[in-house]
Amino acid sequence: MNPSRTYLLCFAAMAALSSGCFLRTGYVLEALNAPSELKTPPLPISVRERVGRLTRSHLMDAYANPAEVARWMSALGSSPQPIVEQLECLRANAGGSNATCYDTFLKRTLGGGIWGLPAAPSTVDPSAPTAAEVDAQRFLANALGIASSLVALGDSLSDPLNPHHVTQGLREGAESTAQYISARRWSRKLGRPSNAVVLSGGGANGAFSAGAMWRLLGILESCRGKPAPEGCGDARIDLAAGTSTGALISTLVDLFHTPGQEQKARDVLIDNYTCSVESDLYCVNSTWVWKIASDLKGLVRFDGIQDKLRAAVVPAQLTNGTELVAVSVDFNTGDVHGISDQDPATFPPTATDAQKVDGLINAVLASIVEPVLAEPVPWVPSREGRLEGTFLDGGVRSGLPLLQAVQRGAERVLILSTRGLQTEPSPPPENAVGTLMRTIDLFVAQPFVGEVQQAELAAVGRRFAEYNVCTLRLAQVEDASTVPAYCQRTGQGFVPVDPKSLRAATSMWMGPAHFAQVASSWRAAWMFRPESALATASGYSFSPKVMRPLFKDGVKTLQQRCSEVLRLFEIHGTLAQEECARPVDEVVQEAESRFAPEGQCTSGKPSQRSCD
């Protein structure tokens, strides 16, 4: 549907609900049928930049020795001929067998030497894998797919792509990725999985995810920094990615992993999602309803959330061991922006701590503002200073941003959704407004399932490519019996696999446990909000009466699946196990005891607050 027409429908619905409604249905129909005005669209993204983005999306991953891999990436950017030749081969063999294109690429690169890669080893030991070898296999597997993506790009443009633009884009994309993996504070650990949490949007319904994360962080707080067998050592969440309310929760997960901020993070988490009302979080642009079709860009402004973020975020978050990714959409270009607090592309090299904090806050705000309901964010941080646009809720295109975790190299992911596995049934709409709201609800439901399935397939595909490169690169080792365990990453030097931790996104999805080649390289556990009779919030409604039961439900769900989560993240130690063994009711009561008195949350606060 045309966005302008969607906005008009929303305008019509809100006007009909207002006490001063003055529009007749004929007027609305005329407005919907009116031809759109000719306007100068934004300049299209250059082919060079699009090639760079594709290159970055392929090479971005987690590596055991990022500094060394960064040098390989820079060398690839300077000498991209193997990829250029593979691209030409794929074009020439379009519609037929193109196996020779991949074989030729691998023959040129598998033996080492090119781009500074090490030579293939003559012996391997699955109990003691080397960073250089596992990184070489992952890097080559990621590079192997660049050319096929460039073919698809050329097909979409009906253009074979200018070779100069291709080489420029390859160089810029490879160098940008090299800078990113070098600057990021976490990396792949061969004996420990790279752990991530991914959180969906959902407004006040995010109280469910907040409760689950509050409980998980409490378990980590009980055992982190303490040695085995009691403690869990350096157990941590390496990456937190979220959309909308999920971005807000992810910010506090990041804060928790900042030394000295652990208690503050949990306190803010429980306060925000059990003791907030609308006037705490935003003001209302109180004006004539018809202005939404003229110069009003949103009904509300999130000044309260901005203040809360400013009080919570500290500069040390930008350099701790956890990466925060907030997802938004630029309505001018349609691009999804996964903005990382550890990516050099996010902040100018000369930015001060205060400027970086401002940029991070803007990136999170951009993730939560829904179209029509809230004012867009006009800029997000970038290496050049400010990337200007019309930035809005990432849920428009990426409601559950699992792809962000896959592309950045997470190996174990806990996915939290404020929705159930299926769209909740609804009684027949009584009017056009009800039909509109139900339509939006159904529009959003399918991308949740579609994106997570896409991300799962992307993860399995990446690791399968890595497995295949491994078997080819080790084809000449002296003891062939060592290769399967090495390439399947099941030797003692790799992270062990436990298929019991797998949870499917839908009943149709098999999960990586069905493929022994990648079962230890990728695992995900799903935590959907249980389908229950609990009341849920809609739009921008925030009420302790609704959020508190949802928060407790999140605590309960995490505790019920506590052992599964510990297995997923390879969190060991008796202290963590004792926390899992606690009765569910006891843990829920502990959370409830931290709630502020409800009257304190609502007393003296208006139901709405004007921005004027």
MOBELFEN-V108325 format. One record per helix or strand. SS is the DSSP state (~ for helix, > for strand). FROM is the first residue (numbers start at 0). TO is the last residue. If there is no record, write none. Layout:
ss=SS from=FROM to=TO
ss=SS from=FROM to=TO
This chain:
ss=~ from=2 to=16
ss=~ from=24 to=32
ss=~ from=46 to=58
ss=~ from=65 to=77
ss=~ from=80 to=91
ss=~ from=98 to=108
ss=~ from=113 to=115
ss=~ from=130 to=143
ss=~ from=145 to=156
ss=~ from=162 to=182
ss=> from=188 to=188
ss=> from=191 to=191
ss=> from=194 to=198
ss=~ from=202 to=222
ss=> from=238 to=242
ss=~ from=244 to=255
ss=~ from=261 to=271
ss=~ from=277 to=280
ss=> from=282 to=283
ss=~ from=288 to=292
ss=> from=299 to=300
ss=~ from=302 to=311
ss=~ from=314 to=318
ss=> from=322 to=329
ss=> from=335 to=339
ss=~ from=352 to=367
ss=> from=373 to=373
ss=> from=376 to=381
ss=> from=384 to=392
ss=~ from=393 to=395
ss=~ from=401 to=406
ss=> from=411 to=416
ss=~ from=431 to=472
ss=~ from=479 to=486
ss=~ from=498 to=500
ss=~ from=511 to=513
ss=> from=522 to=527
ss=~ from=543 to=559
ss=~ from=561 to=568
ss=~ from=573 to=580
ss=~ from=583 to=592
ss=~ from=597 to=601
ss=> from=609 to=609
